[in-house]
């Protein structure tokens, strides 16, 4: 059995892994894995985290990590939103999965399309790290906030979603595209005067051990986050019951329901990296809340709505007929299907509400302008 990991198709992704069986007294549990990985430091760290969790549950397995470069790693001189490849950091890894060269692929969930290729499913979503965006400031601006930066200060971000919202919230600032992995972007920030600050996912900075570089966490009132941001997903072959069973122990119930709602919202809007779509979710007392929003590229137009849904349902018999039902690409046998259906319905209803108020026109114009 093997698995590899991919990272962000809207930012920078996570690495992959190979799993090799180790000697065990339970010989019937032995697997014969092979695999690959993306050679990005953050990807490797995220992969290591998932491997460690799997190792804790399955001590009879040995996990070997090897390197791989994806399309998204090679194209560094073009904004991600303009490349036009939905599976920028996932395609090569899925090809290996399809050829049975690997059995698992670890991704940053926000990089996975809401519609997976036939034959694949997300078999596990790990407990979510902070989904919020963080601001890292140039050394000469340490201690400041976006509000206190000098007028016309340049902020670096590779995300249309972030830029659209921050242009709206901080109109006195300017925003410029910045590409590269975390190490590269921080080096560009620190060693040059091109940027006063850059905006990154807080989760990536924390996983890299760079939490001390975070100068400001953006609240949902300042900047809603990306669908699935902060969560790691394990992609597998949909019919591989043995692997599905093995990785399912990593599912975090709250994270799964929040991400189902977010992905359903995105899918119904037909959104992606080429348009500014943003979300925020919370789960409290079995009430799931979803805030969804769409923006024009310059942030001048926006639609934002919040709805809630009850997700308190009993766990069905795991041997029932709905075992392998997917919800926006996710298979989660150990989470009540009623709750998953409710979460998916919530995402659809928020999307429908925004569409009824003109979201499609805003997104179409944003897509056309970005393509141009």
Buried (B, 14 or more C-beta within 10 A) or exposed (E): BBBBBBBBBBBBBBBBBBBBBBEBEEEEEBBEBBBBBBBBBBBBBBBBBBBEBBBEEBEBBBBBBBBBEBBBBEBEEEBBBBBEBBBBBBBBBBEBBBEEBBBBBBBBBBBBBBEBBEEBBBBBBBBBBBBBBBBBBBEEBEEBEBEEBEEEBBBBBBBBBBBBBBBBBBEEBBBEBBBEBBBEBBEBBEEEEEBBBBBBBBBBBBBBEBEEBBBBEBEBEBBBBBBBBBBBBBBBBBEBEEBBEBBBEBBBBBBBBBBBBBBBBBBBBBBBBBBBBBBBBBBEEEEBBBBBBBBBBBBEBBBBBBBBBEBEBEEBEEEEEEBEBBBBBBBBBEBBBBBBBBBBBBBBBBBBBBBEBEBBBBBEBBBEBBEE
